[in-house]
Amino acid sequence: MFSLPQSAASTETVNQTPLRDMPIIPVEEDRHALYLLLRTCYPVRAPKLSASMSDLRLALRMARKYDVDVLLGLAEEALVSMLHFHPVSVYALASCYQLDDLVTRSAIATRKLHLRDLHSEDLYLIDGKQCNALVQYHRRCGDAACQITVDWSWLTTFPSAIFLTGGEWALLSSCGCHPADNTYRISTSGGMNYKGTHWWRRYIDMSKAALEMRPCGEAVLDEALLSTILADARACRTCKVKIDASPDCLKNFAVAFAAEIERVMEQVPFVL
């Protein structure tokens, strides 16, 4: 770069040295961009890129343009630190700069966002195929999460405040919260049959609706959702007694449900 032809002689000076005696490289970047670049080249403290998305975008652009590996490494570290705060932006930047591992990791992180929130000012950096891949991955995760409520083979604990065994619903007089027919019946691989309550099924239906848009374990652990269902359950005197005796019954079920969701989500591949 320093071998480029120099501009016409200048009468300006820097620290009393005439500019005509200094090699000059014309660049399009402003002083802040050059500040970020030069701080990675000299033995001083490196810039903290995670403090600003604009600095991070600038650093990635400079690292590619001037082939500065150190700056690219700092930018990658900053992207990782922002993964759970700005996953769509990280996805767009990682895709643009061919940071393949971060592309997949950021796509996975977007599962915690509602489908309608998959937007970022950085999406202009990627093409339609890359954008569509993110949306389709999110939707496949939603479909897979909802399928968990079809096959209950993963469920090993059946809280008595929520479920009756086959023998119990045949012999006991129910409060009416357990359907008289086989609705909400769950059969285990060990041959046991259980029947859930109407309010438990409402929790499952509301969870499915949430998982379609936000396919992650956090969606079924939502405190507002759990509180709504427990309020419905306590409207029944019999169920209220059971819940008061086991106040964490629904929360414990939700924790197991969330763990299964995360296990299944790990098996859904991100495909570009």
CYANA upper distance limits for C-alpha pairs under 8 A (distance plus 0.5 A):
  1 MET  CA     25 ILE  CA      7.46
  2 PHE  CA     23 PRO  CA      6.78
  2 PHE  CA     24 ILE  CA      7.78
  2 PHE  CA     25 ILE  CA      7.17
  4 LEU  CA     25 ILE  CA      8.11
  6 GLN  CA     23 PRO  CA      7.49
  6 GLN  CA     24 ILE  CA      7.06
  6 GLN  CA     25 ILE  CA      8.45
  7 SER  CA     24 ILE  CA      8.32
  9 ALA  CA     19 LEU  CA      8.08
  9 ALA  CA     20 ARG  CA      5.58
 10 SER  CA     18 PRO  CA      8.01
 10 SER  CA     19 LEU  CA      6.44
 10 SER  CA     20 ARG  CA      5.96
 11 THR  CA     18 PRO  CA      7.03
 11 THR  CA     19 LEU  CA      7.34
 11 THR  CA     20 ARG  CA      7.70
 12 GLU  CA     18 PRO  CA      6.44
 12 GLU  CA     19 LEU  CA      6.18
 12 GLU  CA     20 ARG  CA      8.47
 13 THR  CA     17 THR  CA      5.61
 13 THR  CA     18 PRO  CA      4.71
 13 THR  CA     19 LEU  CA      5.72
 14 VAL  CA     18 PRO  CA      6.95
 14 VAL  CA     19 LEU  CA      7.14
 17 THR  CA     21 ASP  CA      7.72
 18 PRO  CA     22 MET  CA      7.73
 19 LEU  CA     23 PRO  CA      8.36
 29 GLU  CA     33 ALA  CA      6.32
 29 GLU  CA     34 LEU  CA      7.10
 30 ASP  CA     34 LEU  CA      6.97
 31 ARG  CA     35 TYR  CA      6.46
 32 HIS  CA     36 LEU  CA      6.90
 33 ALA  CA     37 LEU  CA      6.89
 33 ALA  CA     58 LEU  CA      7.21
 33 ALA  CA     59 ALA  CA      8.07
 33 ALA  CA     62 MET  CA      8.19
 34 LEU  CA     38 LEU  CA      6.41
 35 TYR  CA     39 ARG  CA      6.56
 36 LEU  CA     40 THR  CA      7.33
 36 LEU  CA     47 PRO  CA      6.88
 36 LEU  CA     59 ALA  CA      7.48
 37 LEU  CA     41 CYS  CA      7.35
 37 LEU  CA     59 ALA  CA      7.80
 37 LEU  CA     62 MET  CA      7.53
 37 LEU  CA     63 ALA  CA      8.39
 37 LEU  CA     71 LEU  CA      7.58
 38 LEU  CA     42 TYR  CA      6.85
 39 ARG  CA     43 PRO  CA      8.20
 39 ARG  CA     44 VAL  CA      6.91
 39 ARG  CA     45 ARG  CA      7.64
 39 ARG  CA     46 ALA  CA      6.26
 39 ARG  CA     47 PRO  CA      7.14
 40 THR  CA     44 VAL  CA      8.12
 40 THR  CA     45 ARG  CA      8.44
 40 THR  CA     46 ALA  CA      6.00
 40 THR  CA     47 PRO  CA      7.81
 40 THR  CA     70 VAL  CA      7.08
 40 THR  CA     71 LEU  CA      6.60
 41 CYS  CA     70 VAL  CA      8.43
 48 LYS  CA     78 ALA  CA      8.47
 49 LEU  CA     53 MET  CA      8.07
 49 LEU  CA     55 ASP  CA      6.44
 49 LEU  CA     56 LEU  CA      5.88
 49 LEU  CA     59 ALA  CA      8.34
 49 LEU  CA     74 LEU  CA      7.77
 49 LEU  CA     75 ALA  CA      7.08
 49 LEU  CA     78 ALA  CA      6.32
 50 SER  CA     56 LEU  CA      7.43
 50 SER  CA     78 ALA  CA      5.12
 50 SER  CA     79 LEU  CA      7.73
 50 SER  CA     81 SER  CA      7.30
 50 SER  CA     82 MET  CA      7.46
 51 ALA  CA     55 ASP  CA      8.47
 52 SER  CA     56 LEU  CA      6.81
 53 MET  CA     57 ARG  CA      6.68
 54 SER  CA     58 LEU  CA      6.70
 55 ASP  CA     59 ALA  CA      6.49
 56 LEU  CA     60 LEU  CA      6.75
 56 LEU  CA     75 ALA  CA      6.62
 56 LEU  CA     78 ALA  CA      7.83
 56 LEU  CA     79 LEU  CA      8.42
 57 ARG  CA     61 ARG  CA      6.83
 57 ARG  CA     93 LEU  CA      8.13
 58 LEU  CA     62 MET  CA      6.65
 59 ALA  CA     63 ALA  CA      6.41
 59 ALA  CA     71 LEU  CA      7.13
 59 ALA  CA     72 LEU  CA      7.75
 59 ALA  CA     75 ALA  CA      6.93
 60 LEU  CA     64 ARG  CA      6.76
 60 LEU  CA     71 LEU  CA      8.03
 60 LEU  CA     72 LEU  CA      6.64
 60 LEU  CA     75 ALA  CA      6.75
 60 LEU  CA     97 TYR  CA      8.12
 61 ARG  CA     65 LYS  CA      6.64
 62 MET  CA     66 TYR  CA      6.39
 62 MET  CA     67 ASP  CA      8.24
 62 MET  CA     68 VAL  CA      8.17
 63 ALA  CA     67 ASP  CA      5.77
 63 ALA  CA     68 VAL  CA      5.25
 63 ALA  CA     69 ASP  CA      7.13
 63 ALA  CA     71 LEU  CA      6.09
 63 ALA  CA     72 LEU  CA      5.81
 64 ARG  CA     68 VAL  CA      7.43
 64 ARG  CA     72 LEU  CA      8.10
 68 VAL  CA     72 LEU  CA      6.93
 69 ASP  CA     73 GLY  CA      6.61
 70 VAL  CA     74 LEU  CA      6.88
 71 LEU  CA     75 ALA  CA      6.67
 72 LEU  CA     76 GLU  CA      6.67
 73 GLY  CA     77 GLU  CA      6.84
 74 LEU  CA     78 ALA  CA      6.80
 75 ALA  CA     79 LEU  CA      6.69
 76 GLU  CA     80 VAL  CA      6.84
 77 GLU  CA     81 SER  CA      6.94
 78 ALA  CA     82 MET  CA      6.87
 79 LEU  CA     83 LEU  CA      6.61
 79 LEU  CA     90 VAL  CA      6.54
 80 VAL  CA    102 LEU  CA      8.04
 82 MET  CA     86 HIS  CA      6.23
 82 MET  CA     87 PRO  CA      7.63
 82 MET  CA     90 VAL  CA      7.73
 83 LEU  CA     87 PRO  CA      5.42
 83 LEU  CA     90 VAL  CA      6.77
 83 LEU  CA    105 ARG  CA      8.45
 83 LEU  CA    106 SER  CA      6.55
 83 LEU  CA    109 ALA  CA      7.39
 84 HIS  CA    109 ALA  CA      6.73
 86 HIS  CA     90 VAL  CA      6.70
 87 PRO  CA     91 TYR  CA      6.51
 87 PRO  CA    106 SER  CA      5.69
 87 PRO  CA    107 ALA  CA      7.65
 87 PRO  CA    109 ALA  CA      6.42
 87 PRO  CA    110 THR  CA      6.14
 88 VAL  CA     92 ALA  CA      6.72
 88 VAL  CA    106 SER  CA      7.47
 88 VAL  CA    107 ALA  CA      7.98
 88 VAL  CA    110 THR  CA      7.07
 88 VAL  CA    118 LEU  CA      6.83
 88 VAL  CA    119 HIS  CA      6.94
 88 VAL  CA    120 SER  CA      6.54
 88 VAL  CA    123 LEU  CA      8.38
 89 SER  CA     93 LEU  CA      6.63
 89 SER  CA    120 SER  CA      6.16
 89 SER  CA    121 GLU  CA      7.85
 89 SER  CA    122 ASP  CA      6.06
 89 SER  CA    123 LEU  CA      7.58
 90 VAL  CA     94 ALA  CA      6.31
 90 VAL  CA    102 LEU  CA      8.17
 90 VAL  CA    103 VAL  CA      8.14
 90 VAL  CA    106 SER  CA      6.69
 91 TYR  CA     95 SER  CA      6.45
 91 TYR  CA    102 LEU  CA      7.60
 91 TYR  CA    103 VAL  CA      5.71
 91 TYR  CA    104 THR  CA      8.39
 91 TYR  CA    106 SER  CA      5.66
 91 TYR  CA    107 ALA  CA      6.78
 92 ALA  CA     96 CYS  CA      6.60
 92 ALA  CA    103 VAL  CA      8.37
 92 ALA  CA    122 ASP  CA      6.40
 92 ALA  CA    123 LEU  CA      6.00
 92 ALA  CA    125 LEU  CA      6.90
 92 ALA  CA    126 ILE  CA      6.61
 93 LEU  CA     97 TYR  CA      6.68
 93 LEU  CA    122 ASP  CA      7.45
 93 LEU  CA    125 LEU  CA      7.64
 94 ALA  CA     98 GLN  CA      6.35
 94 ALA  CA     99 LEU  CA      5.29
 94 ALA  CA    100 ASP  CA      7.37
 94 ALA  CA    102 LEU  CA      6.39
 94 ALA  CA    103 VAL  CA      5.85
 95 SER  CA     99 LEU  CA      6.76
 95 SER  CA    100 ASP  CA      7.47
 95 SER  CA    103 VAL  CA      6.27
 95 SER  CA    126 ILE  CA      7.26
 95 SER  CA    130 GLN  CA      8.08
 96 CYS  CA    125 LEU  CA      6.52
 96 CYS  CA    126 ILE  CA      6.40
 99 LEU  CA    103 VAL  CA      6.77
100 ASP  CA    104 THR  CA      7.14
101 ASP  CA    105 ARG  CA      6.82
102 LEU  CA    106 SER  CA      6.29
103 VAL  CA    107 ALA  CA      6.68
104 THR  CA    108 ILE  CA      6.80
104 THR  CA    270 PHE  CA      7.00
105 ARG  CA    109 ALA  CA      6.79
106 SER  CA    110 THR  CA      6.88
107 ALA  CA    111 ARG  CA      7.83
107 ALA  CA    134 LEU  CA      6.80
107 ALA  CA    137 TYR  CA      8.32
107 ALA  CA    270 PHE  CA      7.87
108 ILE  CA    270 PHE  CA      8.38
110 THR  CA    118 LEU  CA      7.91
110 THR  CA    138 HIS  CA      8.07
111 ARG  CA    138 HIS  CA      6.67
111 ARG  CA    141 CYS  CA      8.23
111 ARG  CA    214 ARG  CA      6.44
111 ARG  CA    215 PRO  CA      6.00
111 ARG  CA    216 CYS  CA      6.46
112 LYS  CA    214 ARG  CA      6.31
112 LYS  CA    215 PRO  CA      7.22
112 LYS  CA    216 CYS  CA      6.27
112 LYS  CA    218 GLU  CA      8.00
112 LYS  CA    219 ALA  CA      8.50
113 LEU  CA    117 ASP  CA      6.60
113 LEU  CA    118 LEU  CA      7.51
113 LEU  CA    214 ARG  CA      6.32
114 HIS  CA    118 LEU  CA      7.68
114 HIS  CA    213 MET  CA      5.75
114 HIS  CA    214 ARG  CA      5.25
115 LEU  CA    135 VAL  CA      8.12
115 LEU  CA    138 HIS  CA      7.69
115 LEU  CA    213 MET  CA      5.62
115 LEU  CA    214 ARG  CA      6.92
116 ARG  CA    213 MET  CA      8.37
118 LEU  CA    135 VAL  CA      8.10
119 HIS  CA    123 LEU  CA      7.55
123 LEU  CA    131 CYS  CA      7.97
126 ILE  CA    130 GLN  CA      6.72
126 ILE  CA    131 CYS  CA      7.34
127 ASP  CA    131 CYS  CA      6.91
128 GLY  CA    132 ASN  CA      6.43
129 LYS  CA    133 ALA  CA      6.56
129 LYS  CA    272 LEU  CA      8.03
130 GLN  CA    134 LEU  CA      7.11
130 GLN  CA    272 LEU  CA      6.95
131 CYS  CA    135 VAL  CA      7.13
132 ASN  CA    136 GLN  CA      6.53
133 ALA  CA    137 TYR  CA      6.54
133 ALA  CA    270 PHE  CA      8.27
133 ALA  CA    271 VAL  CA      7.10
133 ALA  CA    272 LEU  CA      5.93
134 LEU  CA    138 HIS  CA      6.77
134 LEU  CA    270 PHE  CA      8.42
135 VAL  CA    139 ARG  CA      6.81
136 GLN  CA    140 ARG  CA      6.59
137 TYR  CA    141 CYS  CA      6.68
137 TYR  CA    269 PRO  CA      8.21
137 TYR  CA    270 PHE  CA      6.38
137 TYR  CA    271 VAL  CA      7.79
138 HIS  CA    142 GLY  CA      6.85
138 HIS  CA    215 PRO  CA      7.83
139 ARG  CA    143 ASP  CA      6.77
139 ARG  CA    212 GLU  CA      7.61
139 ARG  CA    213 MET  CA      8.17
140 ARG  CA    144 ALA  CA      6.65
140 ARG  CA    268 VAL  CA      7.92
141 CYS  CA    145 ALA  CA      6.56
141 CYS  CA    215 PRO  CA      6.35
141 CYS  CA    265 MET  CA      6.73
141 CYS  CA    268 VAL  CA      6.93
142 GLY  CA    146 CYS  CA      6.77
142 GLY  CA    211 LEU  CA      6.04
142 GLY  CA    212 GLU  CA      4.82
142 GLY  CA    213 MET  CA      7.03
142 GLY  CA    214 ARG  CA      7.38
142 GLY  CA    215 PRO  CA      5.35
143 ASP  CA    147 GLN  CA      6.87
143 ASP  CA    212 GLU  CA      6.97
144 ALA  CA    148 ILE  CA      7.43
144 ALA  CA    264 VAL  CA      7.72
144 ALA  CA    265 MET  CA      7.81
144 ALA  CA    268 VAL  CA      8.26
145 ALA  CA    149 THR  CA      8.37
145 ALA  CA    208 LYS  CA      8.25
145 ALA  CA    211 LEU  CA      6.86
145 ALA  CA    212 GLU  CA      8.06
145 ALA  CA    215 PRO  CA      6.73
145 ALA  CA    216 CYS  CA      8.36
145 ALA  CA    261 ILE  CA      6.34
145 ALA  CA    264 VAL  CA      7.61
145 ALA  CA    265 MET  CA      7.67
146 CYS  CA    150 VAL  CA      8.11
146 CYS  CA    208 LYS  CA      5.97
146 CYS  CA    211 LEU  CA      7.07
146 CYS  CA    212 GLU  CA      7.42
147 GLN  CA    151 ASP  CA      7.44
148 ILE  CA    152 TRP  CA      7.31
148 ILE  CA    260 GLU  CA      8.37
148 ILE  CA    261 ILE  CA      7.79
149 THR  CA    204 ILE  CA      7.85
149 THR  CA    208 LYS  CA      8.37
152 TRP  CA    186 ILE  CA      7.34
152 TRP  CA    187 SER  CA      8.20
152 TRP  CA    188 THR  CA      7.83
153 SER  CA    187 SER  CA      8.40
153 SER  CA    188 THR  CA      6.37
153 SER  CA    189 SER  CA      6.95
154 TRP  CA    260 GLU  CA      7.88
155 LEU  CA    256 ALA  CA      8.22
157 THR  CA    253 PHE  CA      8.28
158 PHE  CA    162 ILE  CA      7.80
158 PHE  CA    163 PHE  CA      6.56
158 PHE  CA    194 TYR  CA      8.36
158 PHE  CA    253 PHE  CA      8.45
159 PRO  CA    163 PHE  CA      6.52
159 PRO  CA    249 CYS  CA      6.54
159 PRO  CA    253 PHE  CA      8.20
160 SER  CA    164 LEU  CA      6.82
160 SER  CA    242 LYS  CA      8.42
161 ALA  CA    239 CYS  CA      7.32
161 ALA  CA    242 LYS  CA      5.60
161 ALA  CA    243 ILE  CA      6.46
161 ALA  CA    246 SER  CA      7.52
161 ALA  CA    249 CYS  CA      7.27
162 ILE  CA    196 GLY  CA      6.20
162 ILE  CA    197 THR  CA      6.46
162 ILE  CA    200 TRP  CA      7.27
162 ILE  CA    249 CYS  CA      8.01
162 ILE  CA    250 LEU  CA      8.24
163 PHE  CA    194 TYR  CA      6.48
163 PHE  CA    195 LYS  CA      5.80
163 PHE  CA    196 GLY  CA      5.05
163 PHE  CA    197 THR  CA      7.16
164 LEU  CA    168 GLU  CA      6.21
164 LEU  CA    169 TRP  CA      6.44
164 LEU  CA    194 TYR  CA      5.96
164 LEU  CA    195 LYS  CA      5.77
164 LEU  CA    196 GLY  CA      7.20
165 THR  CA    169 TRP  CA      6.87
165 THR  CA    192 MET  CA      7.95
165 THR  CA    193 ASN  CA      6.29
165 THR  CA    194 TYR  CA      4.94
165 THR  CA    195 LYS  CA      6.95
166 GLY  CA    170 ALA  CA      6.83
166 GLY  CA    192 MET  CA      7.84
166 GLY  CA    193 ASN  CA      5.63
166 GLY  CA    194 TYR  CA      6.16
166 GLY  CA    195 LYS  CA      7.74
167 GLY  CA    171 LEU  CA      6.70
168 GLU  CA    172 LEU  CA      5.95
169 TRP  CA    173 SER  CA      7.86
169 TRP  CA    174 SER  CA      7.46
169 TRP  CA    195 LYS  CA      8.21
174 SER  CA    178 HIS  CA      7.01
175 CYS  CA    236 CYS  CA      8.24
175 CYS  CA    238 THR  CA      6.74
175 CYS  CA    239 CYS  CA      8.26
176 GLY  CA    180 ALA  CA      8.41
177 CYS  CA    197 THR  CA      5.57
177 CYS  CA    198 HIS  CA      5.88
177 CYS  CA    199 TRP  CA      7.86
177 CYS  CA    236 CYS  CA      8.38
177 CYS  CA    239 CYS  CA      8.47
178 HIS  CA    195 LYS  CA      7.33
178 HIS  CA    196 GLY  CA      6.71
178 HIS  CA    197 THR  CA      5.05
178 HIS  CA    198 HIS  CA      6.68
179 PRO  CA    183 THR  CA      6.62
179 PRO  CA    184 TYR  CA      8.03
179 PRO  CA    197 THR  CA      7.64
179 PRO  CA    198 HIS  CA      7.68
182 ASN  CA    195 LYS  CA      8.00
183 THR  CA    195 LYS  CA      8.11
184 TYR  CA    195 LYS  CA      6.05
184 TYR  CA    196 GLY  CA      5.95
184 TYR  CA    197 THR  CA      7.83
184 TYR  CA    198 HIS  CA      8.49
184 TYR  CA    201 ARG  CA      7.50
185 ARG  CA    193 ASN  CA      7.35
185 ARG  CA    194 TYR  CA      6.14
185 ARG  CA    195 LYS  CA      4.91
185 ARG  CA    196 GLY  CA      7.10
186 ILE  CA    193 ASN  CA      6.16
186 ILE  CA    194 TYR  CA      5.60
186 ILE  CA    195 LYS  CA      6.62
186 ILE  CA    196 GLY  CA      8.37
187 SER  CA    191 GLY  CA      6.96
187 SER  CA    192 MET  CA      6.24
187 SER  CA    193 ASN  CA      5.01
187 SER  CA    194 TYR  CA      6.94
188 THR  CA    192 MET  CA      5.82
188 THR  CA    193 ASN  CA      6.92
196 GLY  CA    200 TRP  CA      6.76
196 GLY  CA    201 ARG  CA      7.46
197 THR  CA    201 ARG  CA      6.83
198 HIS  CA    202 ARG  CA      6.79
199 TRP  CA    203 TYR  CA      6.85
199 TRP  CA    229 ILE  CA      6.75
199 TRP  CA    230 LEU  CA      8.49
199 TRP  CA    232 ASP  CA      7.11
199 TRP  CA    233 ALA  CA      6.50
200 TRP  CA    204 ILE  CA      6.95
200 TRP  CA    229 ILE  CA      7.93
201 ARG  CA    205 ASP  CA      6.67
202 ARG  CA    206 MET  CA      6.58
202 ARG  CA    229 ILE  CA      7.92
203 TYR  CA    207 SER  CA      6.47
203 TYR  CA    225 LEU  CA      8.07
203 TYR  CA    226 LEU  CA      8.13
203 TYR  CA    229 ILE  CA      6.72
204 ILE  CA    208 LYS  CA      6.64
205 ASP  CA    209 ALA  CA      6.94
206 MET  CA    210 ALA  CA      6.83
206 MET  CA    225 LEU  CA      8.47
207 SER  CA    211 LEU  CA      6.53
207 SER  CA    219 ALA  CA      7.56
207 SER  CA    220 VAL  CA      6.04
208 LYS  CA    212 GLU  CA      6.71
209 ALA  CA    213 MET  CA      7.57
210 ALA  CA    214 ARG  CA      6.35
210 ALA  CA    215 PRO  CA      7.97
210 ALA  CA    219 ALA  CA      6.70
210 ALA  CA    220 VAL  CA      8.06
211 LEU  CA    215 PRO  CA      4.86
211 LEU  CA    216 CYS  CA      7.23
211 LEU  CA    219 ALA  CA      6.91
211 LEU  CA    220 VAL  CA      8.24
214 ARG  CA    219 ALA  CA      7.02
215 PRO  CA    219 ALA  CA      7.57
215 PRO  CA    261 ILE  CA      8.46
216 CYS  CA    220 VAL  CA      8.38
216 CYS  CA    258 ALA  CA      7.89
216 CYS  CA    261 ILE  CA      7.01
216 CYS  CA    262 GLU  CA      6.92
216 CYS  CA    265 MET  CA      8.20
217 GLY  CA    221 LEU  CA      7.31
217 GLY  CA    257 PHE  CA      7.97
217 GLY  CA    258 ALA  CA      4.49
217 GLY  CA    259 ALA  CA      7.02
217 GLY  CA    261 ILE  CA      6.15
217 GLY  CA    262 GLU  CA      6.38
218 GLU  CA    222 ASP  CA      6.95
218 GLU  CA    258 ALA  CA      7.30
220 VAL  CA    225 LEU  CA      8.14
220 VAL  CA    254 ALA  CA      6.77
220 VAL  CA    257 PHE  CA      8.00
220 VAL  CA    258 ALA  CA      6.84
221 LEU  CA    225 LEU  CA      8.09
221 LEU  CA    226 LEU  CA      7.66
221 LEU  CA    251 LYS  CA      7.95
221 LEU  CA    254 ALA  CA      6.46
221 LEU  CA    255 VAL  CA      7.42
221 LEU  CA    258 ALA  CA      7.58
222 ASP  CA    226 LEU  CA      6.89
223 GLU  CA    227 SER  CA      6.49
224 ALA  CA    228 THR  CA      6.65
225 LEU  CA    229 ILE  CA      6.93
226 LEU  CA    230 LEU  CA      6.69
226 LEU  CA    250 LEU  CA      7.83
226 LEU  CA    251 LYS  CA      7.76
227 SER  CA    231 ALA  CA      6.58
228 THR  CA    232 ASP  CA      6.95
229 ILE  CA    233 ALA  CA      6.75
230 LEU  CA    234 ARG  CA      6.60
230 LEU  CA    250 LEU  CA      8.35
231 ALA  CA    235 ALA  CA      7.08
232 ASP  CA    236 CYS  CA      8.16
233 ALA  CA    239 CYS  CA      6.49
233 ALA  CA    240 LYS  CA      6.95
234 ARG  CA    239 CYS  CA      6.54
234 ARG  CA    240 LYS  CA      4.76
234 ARG  CA    243 ILE  CA      8.01
235 ALA  CA    239 CYS  CA      8.36
235 ALA  CA    240 LYS  CA      7.49
236 CYS  CA    240 LYS  CA      6.45
237 ARG  CA    241 VAL  CA      6.91
238 THR  CA    242 LYS  CA      7.09
239 CYS  CA    243 ILE  CA      6.56
240 LYS  CA    244 ASP  CA      6.45
241 VAL  CA    245 ALA  CA      6.78
242 LYS  CA    246 SER  CA      6.75
243 ILE  CA    247 PRO  CA      5.48
243 ILE  CA    248 ASP  CA      8.28
243 ILE  CA    249 CYS  CA      7.53
248 ASP  CA    252 ASN  CA      6.38
249 CYS  CA    253 PHE  CA      6.82
250 LEU  CA    254 ALA  CA      6.57
251 LYS  CA    255 VAL  CA      6.67
252 ASN  CA    256 ALA  CA      6.98
253 PHE  CA    257 PHE  CA      6.64
254 ALA  CA    258 ALA  CA      6.48
255 VAL  CA    259 ALA  CA      6.72
256 ALA  CA    260 GLU  CA      6.83
257 PHE  CA    261 ILE  CA      6.78
258 ALA  CA    262 GLU  CA      6.81
259 ALA  CA    263 ARG  CA      6.73
260 GLU  CA    264 VAL  CA      6.68
261 ILE  CA    265 MET  CA      6.57
262 GLU  CA    266 GLU  CA      6.85
263 ARG  CA    267 GLN  CA      7.69
264 VAL  CA    268 VAL  CA      7.54
